Amino acid sequence: MVKSLTGKSIVEIMKVHRGQCLFSDDGLELEYEDLVETIEEFGKQLSSIEMENKVCALVLPNGVDMAISFLALANYVTVSPLNPNYTREEFLFFLKDLDCEFIITDNNASNSLKEAAKQLKIKLFYLNNYSPKNRLSIKSLSTPSKCLLDQNKANDICLILHTSGTTSRPKQVQLSCMNIISSALNIASVLQLDKEDKGMNIMPLFHIHGLIASLLSSIVTGSSVICTSGFNALTFYGNIKTFEPTWITAVPTMYQAILSRASRNKEIIEASSLRLLRSSSAAMPVATIEALENAFQCPVIEAYGMTEASHQMASNFLDSIRKPGSVGKSAGPEILLFRENKLITEANTVGEIVIRGSNVTKGYKNNDKANKENFFDGWFKTGDLGKFDDDGFLFISGRIKEIINKGGEKISPQEVDEALMKHDAVFQAVCFSVKHEKLGEDIAAAVVLKDGSTIDDKGLRTFLSKSITTFKIPRPILILDEIPKGNTGKIQRIGLAKKLGLEQ
């Protein structure tokens, strides 16, 4: 079944499904038949655009229009969703780097996008938004009656996303139809999704997590998804009550914000239809997992993903043992460890995590240097350190570039995060590197306390001294109201010292 689906186009998969497909948070509903017809009409309109490399930027806010547009463009061309809140300079960089031929947006497009498109002489096309009376369509484009673009085949590149670029120039990750459909099927299998399920997307749809784990995994299984306008802790519980989703996928910082309001929404939680919560894109503290499971009375499935793997690599499984602190077992690609220039399989030995499989990118676009550095013999080097235990469960030590070298002593900031989170007063904690004149690097921490809790940095260091060795204890511990986050809601360790004024 899986092999047969990975060879099909997105629309071909949709055609076998019936029933409700997409919901908006303002009451709009689409069925699979409507979605297929909308996408095929969209394809006819696209055929009237003169194009050579078939690369299109998609700049829309979260919602049904964004979901439909992504599915349509990925079916016919190569789409690159971009954050609508980028500055003019950011749009100039990404649009030029993509060498895109046209941009799909709507009437709410920012001046930053319009100015960048004008400077680069890239065509802007605006959407007529989907409504009960009108299908989503591109304004000012004719709809040829016979001309239709070829649908993307299994090995055609249908999606390009940039890496975060925290340590180097952002790289263009090329993903084929087979890559993204394989990953969506892997996620659906792990979570045991079926046509009766209803997901609620709160992740940005310019990010691999939202696109594949939330949207496409629902589409390939014939289930439905609520396309919210994005994450808002204030409206989250209202949406749970109104739409009755059966599952959600998000990042840990979102779940921490959700948890902070759980006690005042007990009745909604008790009446909810949620059968699981999924977390990925960053490490989930064990204390947060335990608090979520206690509050929602359903399992929290932690997964391990990255853009180059079309999101999912490993996961805990719904119907098997889950180990605290582990991201589970392979959930799609093959996973091994790489150390001292060789692949290793021994348990309890730390190495760089490497992967290969049908969901893994074949390479970065126009970047021979990065391809040589990150690929070998069909394997992709993730840049993450980890180890397998005796039962084959994978434990992540952290990003190689995030490991702190304190005068020769190597520190995993994730380990210290976990130690801080065990304190009853700590709501959120993240450790990171700061420059040190003599040691080269030192470890710092940013902490957010729970409402009504009080403790100072000295008290936290005393607490840590009981569980971790002295050289791992952060000297600067900043107690903040909020820790700065990136565009996708993730906290990025690299660069955090500068954001918090600890470095020039």
C-alpha positions in Angstrom: 0.0 0.0 0.0 2.7 2.4 1.1 4.9 1.7 -2.0 2.0 2.2 -4.3 1.1 5.5 -2.8 4.6 6.9 -2.9 4.6 6.6 -6.7 1.4 8.6 -7.1 0.9 12.4 -7.3 -0.8 14.3 -4.5 -4.0 14.7 -6.4 -4.1 11.0 -7.3 -4.0 10.1 -3.6 -6.8 12.5 -2.9 -9.1 11.1 -5.5 -9.5 7.8 -3.6 -10.8 9.6 -0.5 -14.3 10.8 0.3 -15.8 13.0 3.0 -14.6 16.1 4.8 -11.0 17.3 4.3 -10.2 20.8 5.3 -11.9 23.1 7.9 -11.1 26.8 8.5 -11.4 28.2 12.0 -14.2 30.5 10.8 -16.5 27.7 9.8 -15.6 26.9 6.1 -15.6 23.2 5.2 -14.2 21.4 2.1 -14.7 17.8 1.0 -12.1 15.8 -0.9 -14.0 16.0 -4.1 -14.1 19.8 -3.9 -10.4 20.0 -3.1 -9.5 17.8 -6.1 -11.6 20.0 -8.4 -10.1 23.2 -7.0 -6.5 21.9 -7.4 -7.1 20.8 -11.0 -8.6 24.2 -11.9 -5.6 25.8 -10.2 -3.4 23.7 -12.4 -5.1 24.9 -15.5 -4.5 28.5 -14.5 -0.9 27.8 -13.8 -0.5 26.5 -17.3 -1.0 30.0 -18.7 2.1 31.3 -16.8 5.3 31.3 -18.8 7.9 29.4 -16.8 11.1 27.5 -17.3 12.3 26.2 -14.0 8.8 26.0 -12.5 9.9 27.4 -9.1 7.2 29.4 -7.3 7.3 31.2 -3.9 4.1 31.0 -1.8 3.6 33.8 0.7 0.3 33.4 2.6 -0.8 33.4 6.2 -1.9 30.1 7.8 -5.4 28.9 6.9 -7.4 27.0 4.3 -6.1 29.1 1.4 -2.5 28.4 2.3 -3.2 24.7 2.6 -5.0 24.4 -0.7 -2.3 26.5 -2.5 0.5 24.4 -1.1 -1.1 21.2 -2.2 -1.9 22.6 -5.7 1.5 24.0 -6.3 3.3 21.0 -5.0 1.3 18.9 -7.4 2.3 20.8 -10.5 5.5 22.9 -9.9 8.2 23.4 -7.2 6.9 25.5 -4.4 8.8 27.3 -1.7 6.6 28.6 1.2 8.0 31.8 2.8 7.2 33.5 6.1 4.7 36.4 5.3 6.4 38.4 8.1 9.8 38.5 6.4 11.4 41.9 6.0 12.2 43.4 2.6 15.8 42.3 2.9 14.8 38.8 3.9 12.5 38.5 0.9 15.2 39.8 -1.4 17.6 37.1 -0.2 15.2 34.2 -0.3 13.5 35.1 -3.6 16.9 35.7 -5.3 18.4 32.5 -3.9 15.4 30.5 -5.1 15.6 32.0 -8.6 11.8 31.8 -8.5 9.8 32.8 -11.5 6.6 33.9 -9.8 5.0 34.5 -6.4 1.5 33.5 -5.2 0.1 35.7 -2.5 -3.1 37.5 -1.5 -4.4 41.0 -1.0 -2.8 41.2 2.4 0.7 40.9 1.0 3.1 43.2 2.8 4.9 46.1 1.2 8.2 44.3 2.0 7.1 41.5 -0.4 5.9 43.8 -3.1 9.0 46.0 -3.0 11.3 42.9 -3.1 9.3 41.4 -6.0 9.4 44.7 -7.9 13.2 45.1 -7.4 13.8 41.5 -8.6 11.3 41.8 -11.4 9.4 38.7 -10.3 5.7 38.4 -11.2 3.2 38.6 -8.3 -0.1 36.8 -8.6 -3.0 37.4 -6.2 -5.6 34.9 -5.0 -9.3 35.1 -5.0 -9.9 33.5 -1.6 -11.8 30.3 -1.1 -15.4 30.8 0.0 -18.6 28.8 0.0 -19.5 30.4 -3.4 -16.1 30.6 -5.0 -13.2 28.2 -5.4 -9.7 29.4 -4.8 -8.3 30.9 -8.0 -5.6 33.2 -9.3 -6.8 36.6 -10.2 -6.3 37.9 -13.8 -5.3 34.4 -15.1 -7.4 32.8 -17.8 -8.4 29.1 -17.4 -7.5 27.2 -20.6 -10.1 24.5 -21.3 -7.6 21.9 -22.6 -4.2 23.0 -21.4 -3.1 21.4 -18.1 0.3 21.2 -16.5 1.8 17.7 -16.1 1.5 16.6 -12.5 4.8 16.1 -10.6 6.0 12.5 -10.6 7.6 10.6 -7.8 11.2 11.9 -8.3 10.2 15.5 -9.3 11.2 18.2 -6.9 8.0 19.6 -5.6 9.1 21.5 -2.5 12.1 23.7 -1.5 12.7 24.9 2.0 15.6 26.8 3.4 17.6 25.6 6.5 17.5 28.0 9.4 21.0 29.4 8.7 21.9 29.8 12.3 25.6 28.9 11.7 26.0 29.5 8.0 24.2 30.8 4.9 20.7 29.1 4.6 20.8 26.1 2.3 18.0 25.1 -0.1 16.6 21.6 0.8 15.1 20.0 -2.3 12.3 17.5 -1.6 10.6 15.3 -4.2 7.0 14.0 -4.2 8.3 10.6 -3.0 10.2 12.3 -0.2 7.2 14.2 1.3 4.6 11.5 0.6 6.8 8.8 2.2 7.3 10.9 5.3 3.6 11.7 5.6 2.8 8.0 5.4 5.4 7.2 8.0 3.9 9.7 10.4 0.3 8.4 9.7 1.5 4.9 10.4 3.2 5.8 13.7 0.1 7.7 14.9 -2.3 5.1 13.5 -4.3 7.8 11.7 -7.4 6.9 9.8 -10.3 8.6 8.0 -12.1 9.2 11.3 -9.3 11.4 12.7 -9.3 15.1 12.7 -6.0 17.0 13.2 -5.8 20.6 14.3 -2.9 22.5 12.7 -1.3 25.2 14.8 2.2 25.0 13.2 3.3 27.5 10.6 2.7 26.2 7.0 6.0 27.7 5.8 7.7 25.0 7.9 8.2 21.3 7.2 6.6 20.3 10.5 3.2 21.9 9.7 3.3 21.0 6.0 4.0 17.3 6.3 3.3 16.2 9.9 0.0 18.0 10.2 -1.4 18.7 6.7 0.0 16.0 4.4 -0.2 13.1 6.9 -3.9 13.9 7.1 -4.4 14.1 3.3 -2.7 10.7 2.6 -4.9 8.9 5.1 -8.2 10.5 4.0 -8.7 12.2 7.4 -9.4 15.9 8.0 -7.5 18.8 9.4 -8.5 22.1 10.9 -6.4 24.8 9.3 -6.2 27.4 12.0 -4.7 30.9 11.5 -1.8 29.8 13.7 -0.9 29.2 17.3 -2.6 31.3 19.8 -2.7 30.1 23.4 -5.7 32.3 24.2 -7.9 30.6 21.5 -6.4 27.1 21.7 -8.9 25.7 24.2 -11.9 27.3 22.4 -10.8 25.6 19.2 -10.6 22.3 21.0 -14.1 22.7 22.2 -15.5 23.9 18.9 -13.8 21.5 16.4 -13.2 18.4 18.6 -9.8 17.4 17.0 -8.5 13.9 17.8 -4.8 14.9 17.7 -2.4 17.8 17.5 1.3 18.1 16.5 3.4 21.1 17.8 6.7 22.2 19.2 7.6 22.1 23.0 7.3 25.8 23.5 3.7 25.7 22.3 2.8 22.9 24.6 4.4 24.8 27.5 2.2 27.7 26.8 -0.8 25.4 26.5 0.1 23.8 29.8 0.1 27.2 31.6 -3.6 27.5 30.9 -4.6 23.8 31.4 -5.8 24.2 35.0 -8.4 26.9 34.1 -9.7 24.7 31.1 -10.2 21.4 32.8 -13.8 21.0 31.7 -12.8 21.5 28.0 -9.9 19.0 28.4 -12.1 16.4 30.0 -14.8 16.7 27.3 -12.2 16.7 24.4 -11.8 14.0 21.7 -8.0 14.1 21.9 -6.4 10.7 21.7 -2.8 11.9 21.4 -0.5 14.8 21.3 2.6 14.8 19.1 5.8 16.8 19.7 8.7 17.4 17.3 11.2 19.9 15.9 12.9 20.4 19.3 13.6 18.3 22.4 10.7 18.0 24.8 11.7 18.1 28.5 10.6 14.9 30.3 8.9 17.0 33.0 6.8 18.7 30.3 5.8 15.3 28.8 4.7 14.1 32.2 2.7 17.3 32.9 1.0 17.1 29.5 0.0 13.5 29.9 -1.4 14.2 33.4 -3.4 17.2 32.2 -4.8 15.7 29.0 -4.9 12.1 30.0 -3.6 11.0 26.6 -0.1 9.9 25.4 2.5 12.4 24.2 4.3 11.0 21.2 7.7 12.6 20.8 9.3 12.4 17.4 12.6 13.5 15.9 12.7 15.3 12.6 14.4 17.7 10.3 13.8 19.4 6.9 16.3 17.2 5.0 14.2 14.1 6.0 10.9 15.7 5.0 10.4 15.9 8.7 10.2 12.6 10.5 13.2 10.3 11.2 12.4 8.6 14.5 9.5 8.5 16.8 7.9 6.8 19.8 5.1 4.6 18.7 1.5 4.9 19.9 1.1 1.1 20.6 4.5 0.3 22.2 6.8 1.2 25.1 7.9 4.8 25.3 11.1 5.6 27.2 11.5 9.0 28.9 14.1 11.1 27.2 14.1 9.0 24.0 12.8 10.0 20.6 11.9 6.3 20.0 13.0 4.2 17.1 13.4 4.6 13.4 10.1 5.7 11.9 10.9 5.7 8.2 14.5 6.0 7.2 17.4 3.7 8.3 19.3 5.3 11.2 22.9 4.5 12.2 25.7 6.3 14.0 28.9 7.6 12.4 32.1 7.9 14.4 35.8 8.1 13.5 34.9 7.8 9.8 32.9 4.6 10.1 29.3 3.5 10.7 28.8 1.9 14.1 26.0 -0.2 15.5 27.1 -0.8 19.1 24.6 0.2 21.8 25.5 3.0 24.3 28.1 4.5 22.0 27.7 8.2 21.0 28.1 9.1 17.4 26.7 11.4 14.7 23.2 10.3 13.6 23.1 9.4 9.9 20.0 8.5 7.8 19.0 7.2 4.4 15.6 6.3 2.9 12.9 7.4 0.6 12.0 10.4 2.6 15.5 11.9 2.7 16.6 14.6 0.3 19.0 13.8 -2.5 20.9 17.0 -1.9 20.9 20.7 -1.5 20.3 22.9 -4.5 23.4 24.7 -6.0 25.6 23.8 -3.1 28.3 21.3 -3.9 30.3 22.1 -0.8 27.4 21.3 1.5 26.5 18.2 -0.4 30.1 16.9 -0.1 30.2 17.7 3.6 26.8 16.2 4.5 26.4 13.1 2.3 28.5 9.9 1.9 27.6 6.6 0.3 23.9 7.4 0.2 23.9 8.5 3.9 23.0 11.9 5.2 24.8 13.3 8.2 22.3 15.1 10.4 24.7 17.1 12.5 23.1 15.6 15.7 24.8 13.4 18.3 23.0 10.5 19.8 23.2 6.9 21.0 21.1 3.8 21.0 20.4 1.9 24.2 20.3 -1.9 24.4 16.7 -2.0 23.2 17.3 0.1 20.1 15.8 3.4 21.5 17.5 6.5 20.2 18.6 9.3 22.7 19.7 12.6 21.3 22.6 14.4 22.9 22.2 17.6 20.9 23.4 19.3 17.8 27.2 19.0 17.3 27.4 22.7 16.8 25.5 23.3 20.0 27.8 21.2 22.2 29.6 23.5 24.5 33.4 23.2 24.8 34.2 24.6 28.2 38.0 24.5 28.4 38.1 21.0 26.9 35.1 19.7 28.9 32.2 18.9 26.5 28.7 19.8 27.8 25.3 18.9 26.2 23.1 21.9 26.9 20.0 19.6 26.6 21.2 17.6 29.7 21.3 20.8 31.7 17.9 21.9 30.4 16.5 18.7 31.8 18.1 19.2 35.2 16.7 22.7 35.5 13.2 21.6 34.4 13.1 19.2 37.4 12.8 22.2 39.8 9.2 22.8 40.8 9.5 26.6 40.1 10.8 26.3 36.6 8.4 26.5 33.7 10.9 26.8 30.8 14.7 26.5 30.6 17.2 26.7 27.8 21.0 26.5 28.1 23.4 27.9 25.5 27.0 28.9 24.9 28.6 32.2 25.8 32.1 33.3 24.9 34.7 33.1 27.7 38.1 34.8 27.6 40.0 31.9 29.1 37.9 28.8 28.6 36.8 29.7 25.0 33.1 28.9 25.9 31.0 28.7 29.0 27.4 27.7 29.6 24.6 30.1 30.3 20.9 29.5 31.0 17.7 31.4 30.4 14.8 30.4 32.7 11.1 31.3 32.8 9.4 30.6 36.2 5.9 29.3 36.7 3.2 31.8 37.7 3.5 32.6 41.4 6.9 30.9 41.8 10.0 32.6 43.1 13.6 31.6 43.1 16.9 33.4 42.2 19.9 32.3 40.1 21.8 31.3 43.3 19.0 29.0 44.4 18.9 27.4 40.9 22.6 26.8 41.0 22.3 25.2 44.4 19.6 22.9 43.1 21.7 21.9 40.1 24.7 21.1 42.3 22.7 18.1 43.6 22.2 16.5 40.2 25.0 17.5 37.8 28.7 18.0 38.1 30.1 21.5 38.9 31.5 22.4 35.5 28.1 21.9 33.9 26.4 24.4 36.1 25.6 27.7 34.3 27.2 30.8 35.8 24.9 33.3 34.3 21.3 32.2 34.8 18.9 34.8 33.5 15.4 34.7 34.9 13.1 36.1 32.1 9.4 36.7 31.4 9.9 35.1 28.0 12.7 33.5 26.1 13.1 34.7 22.5 11.9 32.3 19.8 12.4 31.9 16.1 9.8 32.2 13.3 8.5 28.7 13.9 8.1 29.0 17.7 11.3 27.1 18.4 14.0 28.4 20.7 17.4 28.5 19.0 20.4 28.1 21.2 22.8 29.4 18.6 22.8 33.2 18.7 20.8 33.4 22.0 23.7 34.9 23.9 23.7 37.8 21.5 19.9 38.2 21.6 20.0 38.4 25.4 22.9 41.0 25.5 25.5 38.6 26.8 27.7 39.1 23.7 28.4 41.9 21.3 
